[in-house]
Amino acid sequence: MSTNAVSGPHSKPSTGKSSKERSRYLHYNVALSLTFLVGMVSATFAIIPDCDEVFNYWEPTHYISYGSGLQTWEYSPLYAIRSWLYVGLHSLAVLPFSILAGLDKKHEFIIIRGILAAISSLAQTELYDSLCTVVGPDIGFFFLLILVPSAGMFQAVPAYLPSSFAMYFVMFGMATFLKNSRDLGKALVFFSVAGLWGWPFSIALIIPQLGLWVFEGIYQGGVYWVLRNSLQSIRGPLVVLATITLVDSIAYRKIVLVPLNIVLYNVFGGEGRGPDLYGTEPWWYYLANLSLNFNIMTGFALSSIFFQALGMIAWPTSTNRHQLVLQFPFYLWLSIFTMQPHKEERFMFPAYPALCLNAAISMFWVKHVISQIMRTLKSNISGETWGTVAVFCISSVAALISILRITAINTAYSAPMGIYNFDRDLTLDGNVCFGKEWYRFPSSYFLSESARPRFIKSSFSGLLPGTFSESDFGFRTGTWRIPENMNDLNQEDPSKYVPIDSCNYLVDSYYRDKKETSLEPNYILDIENWEQVSCKPFLDAAQTPFLDYFT
């Protein structure tokens, strides 16, 4: 099977030259440095907008590292839909820094995010390099131009979530498949890591490329060749599956297949169970959310198939098979998750690179059309230059909008992480309590080792996390002990609350125009019982309708 490609509408097909021989805009090391720098900025400043990231990943990691943390029902051995391998890998990754440097826990928090950003940086650069080599340097460069400054990637890159983890390895898988589409085994290893160690549903993103592999394999090698190579290619994924099964079974002390449990719960949970318990959204939710995170590039991504169709009709020699097939993962992913009633922003993370790739293909055809028009008009400036300038202007507008959104979010909503930056002479110990602000708790990494997060009753009536067992008998016995009063029905458990008089500190928010209730009084005004230690501004979205609508 050939990996020939075209570098532009009037270029002749590639003759299989190496990446060093191909014309490209940015050298590999320059692209890597750029993505790494932006990744480190996001790791340092990005907020945590999703409490699931804290309670299901940061807290268990804190428990593995320090022996304390909050536990959700998903980690109960009765349900076992979260992987201890996944959080254990992150705990091990930061261990050398902790031992050698004796870092503060908040520094470990940043280091873990930095490691995630570094892996993402390498994945982005590998995919950029593959696109330049196989599909064309224009599309590769446009992909990077759209991806790097986007508000969506700024949030997704350092997020400690399986969907972000899956995003990294989907990019590795796509890059590997592009560079050697005949050797399916290497790409399948990356995709299996994305799906089995990360998020099972991300495996759907390989379907279009797998379809191309099967089609071309049958055409050139026959059915037997496809079957033989399929059997040879599954050895890597089987090792990946065996590893997660072994580690999780040891942790839970029973045979556990977490990826299967995740699928069963989310797809076949049964009546009264499943993700819909935690809220549903209208069909257009992802269109609105993607428009916020990628602004005008979302429109170009959605339109790429139309640009492609027009391009193939007008200039049929300007398209190779990869340029066509690579557009389908985004459409497939968006279609699958739009049909699900329960929607969350993080569910789109694995498809963010696919969105940027679709938008890049649209930019490729925009550049070509403008170039052709300017050639027809016989402009003094070359048509190629006009096309490049047009794409650069469009991309600059998108980047500027994204930067403004990033700045707005981090300026308006960083208080839940910033309030812990107070005078270090103060010892933050005992019970640190959360009422109506329970879902903005940034994790135990922001508390001292003698402090414990606790919940007081608020108007929230769902199931809150409990605490991992801190038994001194055995290492981290909370991984296999069945916690009390857990359920998968999101039913409130009163035992998760502590009386307010047991709280040494209380984290709360105050909105001037919001009426207090018996369950949610304005604690900050109760100066007889509470003394203000740290306070940061936070946007009152309800009183800011314009920003509330657009953010």
Legacy VTK file of the C-alpha trace (Angstrom):
# vtk DataFile Version 3.0
C-alpha trace
ASCII
DATASET POLYDATA
POINTS 551 float
0.000 0.000 0.000
1.425 3.370 -0.950
1.721 6.361 1.371
1.957 8.820 -1.488
0.515 12.269 -0.847
0.279 15.703 -2.369
1.680 18.889 -0.883
-0.610 21.248 -2.716
-3.328 21.478 -5.330
-0.891 21.771 -8.236
1.787 19.509 -6.831
2.549 16.162 -8.314
1.979 13.130 -6.110
4.689 12.466 -3.576
7.286 9.863 -4.395
7.605 8.674 -0.814
10.307 11.139 0.233
11.282 11.346 3.878
10.015 14.129 6.112
13.376 15.905 5.875
12.953 16.150 2.114
9.418 17.481 2.309
8.777 21.207 2.324
7.310 22.268 5.679
6.746 25.435 7.631
8.081 24.434 11.045
10.883 22.042 11.907
9.899 19.165 14.200
11.866 20.576 17.140
10.333 24.010 16.706
6.834 22.532 16.711
7.688 20.443 19.773
9.029 23.483 21.622
5.935 25.500 20.753
3.438 22.873 21.904
5.491 22.199 25.038
5.610 25.874 25.992
1.865 26.328 25.564
1.270 23.086 27.430
3.308 24.260 30.412
1.341 27.503 30.525
-1.938 25.600 30.562
-0.618 23.190 33.216
0.214 26.161 35.430
-2.845 28.332 34.952
-5.795 26.260 33.668
-8.649 25.917 36.141
-10.461 22.684 37.066
-14.011 23.140 35.758
-15.176 19.564 36.361
-15.567 18.103 39.870
-15.324 14.621 38.364
-11.647 15.326 37.688
-11.054 16.046 41.353
-13.124 13.357 43.041
-12.467 10.498 40.626
-8.788 11.109 39.813
-6.984 13.693 41.937
-8.375 12.348 45.212
-7.577 8.665 44.553
-4.084 9.681 43.432
-3.675 11.660 46.643
-4.802 8.568 48.538
-2.194 6.379 46.830
0.537 8.940 47.549
-0.471 10.156 51.022
-2.970 7.682 52.428
-5.974 10.022 52.581
-8.560 11.291 50.150
-12.186 11.367 49.146
-13.748 8.248 47.623
-16.601 8.127 45.128
-18.940 5.186 44.661
-17.182 4.347 41.388
-14.167 3.101 43.387
-16.228 0.758 45.535
-15.346 -2.867 44.668
-19.083 -3.415 44.275
-19.029 -1.281 41.104
-15.331 -0.968 40.111
-15.720 1.376 37.157
-12.523 3.339 37.809
-9.035 1.979 37.168
-6.361 1.923 39.856
-3.779 1.387 37.124
-4.654 4.768 35.648
-4.299 6.754 38.897
-1.376 4.597 40.018
0.632 5.547 36.936
0.236 9.216 37.781
1.197 8.656 41.389
4.359 6.835 40.296
5.186 9.542 37.753
5.442 12.223 40.435
7.150 10.001 43.043
10.763 10.717 41.966
10.163 14.474 42.157
8.600 14.099 45.589
11.472 11.984 46.954
14.356 13.926 45.450
13.069 17.458 45.899
10.792 17.145 48.917
8.190 19.239 47.147
5.063 20.777 48.565
1.902 18.907 47.517
0.736 21.808 45.374
3.994 21.579 43.453
3.302 17.894 42.859
-0.085 18.899 41.500
1.599 21.172 38.944
4.212 18.531 38.093
1.555 15.927 37.297
-0.191 18.419 35.046
3.152 19.299 33.492
3.868 15.636 32.721
0.463 15.328 31.068
1.127 18.475 29.036
4.533 17.126 27.959
3.006 13.848 26.733
0.349 15.821 24.875
3.028 18.057 23.357
4.869 15.060 21.957
1.619 13.576 20.628
0.634 16.827 18.919
4.040 17.152 17.303
4.064 13.537 16.136
0.685 14.008 14.485
1.831 17.302 12.935
4.926 15.587 11.548
2.870 12.712 10.134
0.405 15.066 8.490
3.224 17.038 6.884
4.880 13.863 5.639
1.882 11.954 4.360
-0.986 14.359 3.729
0.876 17.575 3.008
2.798 20.349 4.824
-0.020 22.867 4.348
-2.528 20.715 6.224
0.062 19.829 8.866
0.878 23.470 9.509
-2.762 24.592 9.500
-3.534 21.799 11.978
-0.899 23.122 14.379
-1.991 26.717 13.780
-5.550 25.868 14.822
-4.753 23.392 17.597
-2.137 25.196 19.687
-3.906 28.475 20.597
-7.408 27.019 20.973
-9.282 27.454 24.225
-10.435 23.848 24.040
-6.928 22.395 23.964
-5.782 24.807 26.690
-8.314 23.154 29.001
-8.004 19.582 27.735
-4.205 19.222 27.614
-3.468 19.359 31.392
-6.786 17.863 32.514
-6.322 14.782 34.682
-9.098 12.849 32.954
-9.253 9.583 30.989
-10.742 11.519 28.078
-7.606 13.705 27.922
-5.378 10.651 28.344
-7.271 9.025 25.472
-6.779 12.177 23.386
-2.978 11.919 23.708
-2.830 8.301 22.580
-5.396 8.745 19.836
-2.990 11.318 18.372
-0.090 8.878 18.712
-2.198 6.210 17.042
-3.227 8.460 14.165
0.380 9.551 13.633
1.654 5.971 13.632
-1.044 4.805 11.243
-0.278 7.640 8.825
3.449 6.963 8.770
3.053 3.223 8.311
-0.495 2.351 7.343
0.496 -1.190 6.385
1.736 -2.058 9.880
-1.482 -1.904 11.894
-0.005 -3.401 15.071
1.866 -0.325 16.292
-1.126 1.968 15.802
-3.412 -0.510 17.566
-1.189 -0.464 20.648
-1.653 3.294 20.976
-5.374 3.093 20.334
-5.733 0.267 22.858
-3.905 2.315 25.501
-6.307 5.170 24.724
-9.335 2.916 25.014
-8.370 0.406 27.705
-6.194 2.465 30.037
-7.999 5.692 29.206
-11.586 5.782 27.982
-13.141 2.798 26.149
-15.307 4.881 23.834
-12.243 6.498 22.239
-11.714 3.275 20.281
-14.486 4.525 17.973
-12.002 7.041 16.556
-9.985 4.294 14.893
-12.937 2.930 12.881
-12.430 5.060 9.717
-8.699 4.325 9.522
-9.284 0.655 10.291
-11.852 0.576 7.515
-9.275 2.002 5.093
-6.738 -0.604 6.205
-9.198 -3.447 5.631
-10.350 -2.105 2.261
-6.855 -1.608 0.891
-5.646 -4.850 2.435
-8.346 -6.856 0.686
-7.719 -4.987 -2.574
-3.955 -5.526 -2.566
-3.397 -8.603 -0.442
-6.674 -10.434 -0.255
-8.864 -11.543 2.617
-6.274 -14.004 3.913
-3.660 -11.233 4.234
-6.132 -9.104 6.213
-7.053 -11.962 8.567
-3.442 -12.999 9.117
-2.282 -9.470 9.882
-5.306 -8.800 12.077
-4.388 -11.774 14.270
-0.768 -10.640 14.426
-1.791 -7.082 15.292
-3.920 -7.928 18.331
-0.994 -9.159 20.433
-0.164 -5.637 21.610
-3.741 -4.760 22.616
-4.016 -8.084 24.471
-0.938 -7.173 26.532
-2.462 -3.762 27.299
-5.715 -5.444 28.361
-3.913 -8.026 30.480
-1.937 -5.321 32.278
-4.964 -3.285 33.336
-6.858 -6.437 34.314
-3.976 -7.690 36.462
-3.332 -4.383 38.261
-6.986 -3.599 38.901
-7.731 -7.143 40.035
-4.903 -6.926 42.572
-6.119 -3.544 43.782
-9.768 -4.586 44.101
-8.868 -8.110 45.268
-11.207 -9.697 42.748
-11.183 -10.259 38.993
-12.120 -6.929 37.445
-12.327 -5.733 33.854
-12.781 -1.995 34.336
-13.209 -1.003 30.643
-16.063 -3.498 30.349
-17.647 -2.207 33.568
-17.522 1.347 32.219
-19.306 0.362 29.022
-21.885 -1.738 30.865
-22.712 1.082 33.258
-22.887 3.836 30.660
-24.665 1.888 27.932
-26.503 -0.915 29.725
-26.987 0.534 33.198
-30.642 -0.382 33.321
-33.705 1.530 34.397
-33.062 4.091 37.110
-29.292 3.855 36.658
-26.682 5.201 34.307
-25.144 8.581 33.471
-28.488 10.318 32.881
-28.890 10.520 36.669
-26.306 13.289 36.640
-28.117 15.541 34.196
-29.090 15.722 30.551
-28.558 18.385 27.914
-30.288 19.328 24.611
-29.032 17.991 21.294
-27.240 21.239 20.421
-25.114 21.279 23.606
-21.906 20.158 21.899
-22.354 22.565 18.998
-22.577 25.419 21.487
-19.707 24.114 23.605
-17.390 23.519 20.644
-18.214 26.980 19.337
-17.004 28.423 22.637
-13.814 26.380 22.689
-12.897 26.622 18.991
-15.110 29.530 17.858
-15.121 29.959 14.063
-12.979 26.865 13.541
-15.915 24.723 14.657
-17.808 25.927 11.596
-14.878 25.103 9.336
-14.545 21.665 10.945
-18.213 20.894 10.393
-17.937 22.125 6.780
-14.781 20.242 5.851
-16.587 17.449 4.028
-18.281 20.022 1.785
-14.975 21.772 1.079
-13.478 18.369 0.366
-16.271 17.396 -2.014
-15.937 20.636 -3.969
-12.173 20.244 -4.078
-12.365 16.670 -5.315
-14.735 17.709 -8.082
-12.681 20.706 -9.213
-9.175 19.286 -8.603
-9.438 15.481 -8.287
-5.665 14.998 -8.345
-5.235 17.178 -5.253
-6.616 14.636 -2.778
-5.240 11.400 -1.384
-7.071 8.727 0.542
-5.805 9.891 3.951
-7.071 13.420 3.445
-10.537 12.007 2.924
-10.593 9.303 5.605
-9.145 11.530 8.353
-12.244 13.714 8.261
-14.649 11.014 9.407
-13.553 10.514 13.057
-14.819 13.957 14.091
-18.205 13.467 12.443
-18.512 9.970 13.904
-17.631 11.104 17.436
-19.930 14.126 17.336
-22.815 12.001 16.058
-22.395 9.321 18.733
-22.245 11.717 21.663
-24.908 14.093 20.391
-27.353 11.187 20.578
-26.548 10.609 24.274
-28.804 12.568 26.676
-26.026 12.985 29.267
-23.469 15.414 27.855
-20.316 16.919 29.319
-17.570 19.059 27.836
-14.868 16.496 28.640
-16.583 13.898 26.454
-15.376 15.831 23.409
-11.699 15.892 24.443
-10.605 12.789 22.466
-12.011 14.339 19.268
-10.434 17.793 19.680
-7.455 16.940 17.415
-9.897 15.504 14.847
-11.853 18.764 14.923
-8.664 20.760 14.338
-7.676 18.430 11.507
-11.040 18.878 9.795
-10.718 22.639 10.142
-7.181 22.444 8.720
-8.455 20.578 5.655
-11.065 23.297 5.166
-8.305 25.912 5.410
-6.339 23.962 2.828
-9.181 24.301 0.321
-9.870 27.935 1.277
-6.262 28.730 0.494
-6.431 26.902 -2.800
-9.681 28.551 -3.945
-8.359 32.026 -3.129
-5.084 31.221 -4.867
-6.940 30.152 -7.999
-9.131 33.252 -7.983
-6.136 35.554 -7.647
-4.313 33.718 -10.436
-7.366 34.206 -12.652
-7.403 37.922 -11.826
-3.679 38.041 -12.642
-2.777 39.861 -9.454
0.730 41.310 -9.105
1.043 39.267 -5.932
1.112 35.503 -6.399
-2.084 33.586 -5.785
-0.241 31.337 -3.312
0.638 34.377 -1.206
-2.949 35.646 -1.233
-4.211 32.246 -0.101
-1.654 31.994 2.690
-2.468 35.502 3.944
-6.200 34.723 3.957
-5.729 31.559 6.015
-3.371 33.355 8.386
-5.930 36.128 8.946
-8.742 33.638 9.621
-6.538 31.649 12.000
-5.405 34.821 13.778
-9.000 35.839 14.450
-9.751 32.381 15.850
-6.597 32.458 17.992
-7.416 35.923 19.336
-10.943 34.868 20.324
-9.534 31.784 22.047
-6.947 33.808 23.955
-9.640 36.201 25.127
-11.766 33.265 26.324
-8.813 31.677 28.131
-8.029 34.987 29.817
-11.658 35.559 30.784
-12.110 32.100 32.298
-8.888 32.193 34.287
-9.530 35.725 35.487
-13.137 35.085 36.477
-13.074 31.532 37.844
-9.621 30.877 39.348
-10.621 31.696 42.939
-11.297 28.066 44.062
-7.613 27.269 43.430
-6.237 30.674 44.372
-7.670 30.994 47.889
-5.134 28.489 49.224
-2.234 30.842 48.453
-2.257 32.517 51.844
0.410 33.250 54.424
2.396 30.052 54.984
2.815 30.927 58.666
-0.796 29.825 59.073
-1.209 26.096 59.645
-4.194 24.786 57.716
-5.143 21.681 59.675
-8.215 19.886 60.951
-11.484 19.771 59.023
-11.729 22.026 55.974
-15.436 22.085 55.158
-17.425 22.715 51.999
-21.140 23.444 51.677
-22.549 24.844 48.478
-18.982 25.067 47.144
-18.406 21.305 47.362
-18.091 20.850 43.585
-15.325 23.485 43.267
-12.940 21.832 45.742
-9.606 21.596 43.840
-8.394 18.428 45.640
-6.469 17.512 48.784
-3.253 18.545 47.032
-4.154 22.084 48.112
-4.461 21.130 51.781
-1.777 20.351 54.340
-1.173 16.717 55.310
-2.951 17.289 58.633
-6.080 18.727 56.986
-9.062 16.739 55.732
-11.845 17.846 53.365
-15.326 17.487 54.837
-18.861 18.332 53.701
-21.629 20.162 55.504
-25.254 20.038 54.440
-26.304 22.420 51.649
-29.211 22.463 49.207
-27.501 19.749 47.134
-29.376 16.464 47.546
-27.283 13.971 45.588
-24.590 11.531 46.705
-21.332 13.139 47.854
-17.992 11.302 48.105
-17.002 9.537 51.281
-13.455 9.014 52.542
-10.968 6.262 51.795
-10.062 3.950 54.642
-6.985 5.259 56.463
-6.297 1.986 58.247
-2.725 1.380 59.396
-3.031 -2.345 58.631
-1.783 -2.996 55.126
-0.963 -0.634 52.270
-3.912 1.434 51.050
-6.609 -0.982 52.121
-9.195 1.472 50.790
-8.627 0.093 47.294
-10.398 -3.150 48.217
-12.502 -2.419 51.300
-16.186 -1.939 50.505
-17.151 1.525 51.787
-20.370 2.021 53.692
-23.443 3.807 52.394
-22.463 3.971 48.722
-24.910 3.610 45.844
-25.004 4.041 42.077
-28.382 5.822 42.122
-27.090 9.259 43.166
-29.176 8.985 46.342
-28.173 11.315 49.158
-26.377 9.809 52.149
-26.589 11.899 55.370
-23.517 10.161 56.809
-21.358 12.070 54.323
-21.992 15.317 56.256
-20.287 16.613 59.388
-21.773 19.140 61.843
-20.571 22.650 61.163
-19.187 23.051 64.671
-16.608 20.381 63.819
-15.167 22.521 61.014
-11.870 24.318 61.566
-12.135 26.094 58.221
-15.009 26.704 55.846
-14.785 27.425 52.122
-17.780 29.388 50.924
-18.853 31.919 48.294
-20.787 35.108 48.780
-22.924 36.791 46.144
-24.290 40.156 47.178
-27.609 39.813 45.362
-28.267 36.165 46.201
-30.714 35.517 49.013
-29.456 33.267 51.773
-31.402 30.212 52.909
-31.370 28.100 56.038
-29.183 25.523 54.267
-26.962 28.084 52.573
-26.508 31.128 54.818
-23.917 33.806 54.065
-21.213 32.469 56.349
-18.803 35.215 55.375
-21.056 37.783 57.071
-21.122 35.784 60.314
-18.116 37.561 61.827
-18.973 36.345 65.317
-18.186 32.743 64.403
-15.874 33.022 61.401
-12.725 34.983 60.647
-11.738 35.617 57.036
-8.412 33.977 56.170
-8.255 34.158 52.366
-10.573 35.709 49.805
-10.433 35.921 46.013
-12.838 37.494 43.483
-15.158 35.176 41.581
-17.524 36.087 38.749
-21.214 36.156 39.647
-22.462 34.651 36.389
-26.127 35.026 37.351
-25.700 38.783 37.515
-23.633 38.851 34.324
-26.093 37.549 31.721
-23.998 38.366 28.674
-20.940 36.523 29.993
-23.137 33.809 31.430
-24.508 33.138 27.954
-21.158 33.122 26.182
-19.013 31.387 28.821
LINES 1 552
551 0 1 2 3 4 5 6 7 8 9 10 11 12 13 14 15 16 17 18 19 20 21 22 23 24 25 26 27 28 29 30 31 32 33 34 35 36 37 38 39 40 41 42 43 44 45 46 47 48 49 50 51 52 53 54 55 56 57 58 59 60 61 62 63 64 65 66 67 68 69 70 71 72 73 74 75 76 77 78 79 80 81 82 83 84 85 86 87 88 89 90 91 92 93 94 95 96 97 98 99 100 101 102 103 104 105 106 107 108 109 110 111 112 113 114 115 116 117 118 119 120 121 122 123 124 125 126 127 128 129 130 131 132 133 134 135 136 137 138 139 140 141 142 143 144 145 146 147 148 149 150 151 152 153 154 155 156 157 158 159 160 161 162 163 164 165 166 167 168 169 170 171 172 173 174 175 176 177 178 179 180 181 182 183 184 185 186 187 188 189 190 191 192 193 194 195 196 197 198 199 200 201 202 203 204 205 206 207 208 209 210 211 212 213 214 215 216 217 218 219 220 221 222 223 224 225 226 227 228 229 230 231 232 233 234 235 236 237 238 239 240 241 242 243 244 245 246 247 248 249 250 251 252 253 254 255 256 257 258 259 260 261 262 263 264 265 266 267 268 269 270 271 272 273 274 275 276 277 278 279 280 281 282 283 284 285 286 287 288 289 290 291 292 293 294 295 296 297 298 299 300 301 302 303 304 305 306 307 308 309 310 311 312 313 314 315 316 317 318 319 320 321 322 323 324 325 326 327 328 329 330 331 332 333 334 335 336 337 338 339 340 341 342 343 344 345 346 347 348 349 350 351 352 353 354 355 356 357 358 359 360 361 362 363 364 365 366 367 368 369 370 371 372 373 374 375 376 377 378 379 380 381 382 383 384 385 386 387 388 389 390 391 392 393 394 395 396 397 398 399 400 401 402 403 404 405 406 407 408 409 410 411 412 413 414 415 416 417 418 419 420 421 422 423 424 425 426 427 428 429 430 431 432 433 434 435 436 437 438 439 440 441 442 443 444 445 446 447 448 449 450 451 452 453 454 455 456 457 458 459 460 461 462 463 464 465 466 467 468 469 470 471 472 473 474 475 476 477 478 479 480 481 482 483 484 485 486 487 488 489 490 491 492 493 494 495 496 497 498 499 500 501 502 503 504 505 506 507 508 509 510 511 512 513 514 515 516 517 518 519 520 521 522 523 524 525 526 527 528 529 530 531 532 533 534 535 536 537 538 539 540 541 542 543 544 545 546 547 548 549 550
